[in-house]
Amino acid sequence: MSESFVVGHVGRFMAQKNHSRLLDIFSDIRRLNPNSKLLLVGEGELMESVRKKVNDLDLETDVIFCRMSIRYEYVVPSYGCTRYAFTF
């Protein structure tokens, strides 16, 4: 992942965080830059539906899921960009 363009999100898997939209955007990014990765850090009630959409979009090798036990300060510096796409 050291030479990848990394898009990251840290937060709970819930409707307000709009992971579905994030995956749509990342799918477009991935088409423009095949060396892109999406790092999703968090847990929550919608995690399985997000995993399903990752599979539906054929992004399994490009989306990395991490639980919140990972140290936040070690993750964020690796991002090429961050995003805010809340639904509220």
BELFENPE-V554027 format. One record per residue. N is the residue number from 0. OMEGA is omega in degrees with one decimal (NA if undefined). Layout:
n=N omega=OMEGA
n=N omega=OMEGA
//
This chain:
n=0 omega=-174.7
n=1 omega=179.2
n=2 omega=179.9
n=3 omega=169.4
n=4 omega=-173.0
n=5 omega=171.6
n=6 omega=-175.8
n=7 omega=174.5
n=8 omega=174.6
n=9 omega=179.2
n=10 omega=-178.8
n=11 omega=176.2
n=12 omega=-179.1
n=13 omega=-172.8
n=14 omega=-176.8
n=15 omega=-178.3
n=16 omega=172.1
n=17 omega=177.8
n=18 omega=179.7
n=19 omega=178.2
n=20 omega=177.7
n=21 omega=179.5
n=22 omega=176.1
n=23 omega=179.2
n=24 omega=179.9
n=25 omega=177.0
n=26 omega=176.4
n=27 omega=177.8
n=28 omega=-177.8
n=29 omega=177.1
n=30 omega=-179.8
n=31 omega=-178.3
n=32 omega=-176.9
n=33 omega=-179.7
n=34 omega=-177.9
n=35 omega=175.8
n=36 omega=175.2
n=37 omega=179.2
n=38 omega=179.5
n=39 omega=-179.1
n=40 omega=178.9
n=41 omega=178.2
n=42 omega=175.8
n=43 omega=-172.8
n=44 omega=-178.8
n=45 omega=-176.4
n=46 omega=-178.3
n=47 omega=178.2
n=48 omega=175.3
n=49 omega=176.4
n=50 omega=179.0
n=51 omega=179.4
n=52 omega=175.2
n=53 omega=178.0
n=54 omega=-179.7
n=55 omega=179.7
n=56 omega=179.2
n=57 omega=-178.0
n=58 omega=-174.0
n=59 omega=-177.6
n=60 omega=-174.4
n=61 omega=179.1
n=62 omega=-177.3
n=63 omega=178.6
n=64 omega=175.8
n=65 omega=175.8
n=66 omega=-177.4
n=67 omega=-179.6
n=68 omega=178.0
n=69 omega=-178.7
n=70 omega=-176.3
n=71 omega=-175.7
n=72 omega=176.5
n=73 omega=-175.4
n=74 omega=-171.6
n=75 omega=179.7
n=76 omega=-179.9
n=77 omega=-177.7
n=78 omega=168.1
n=79 omega=175.5
n=80 omega=173.4
n=81 omega=-178.8
n=82 omega=173.9
n=83 omega=-178.3
n=84 omega=-178.3
n=85 omega=-179.3
n=86 omega=-179.9
n=87 omega=NA
//
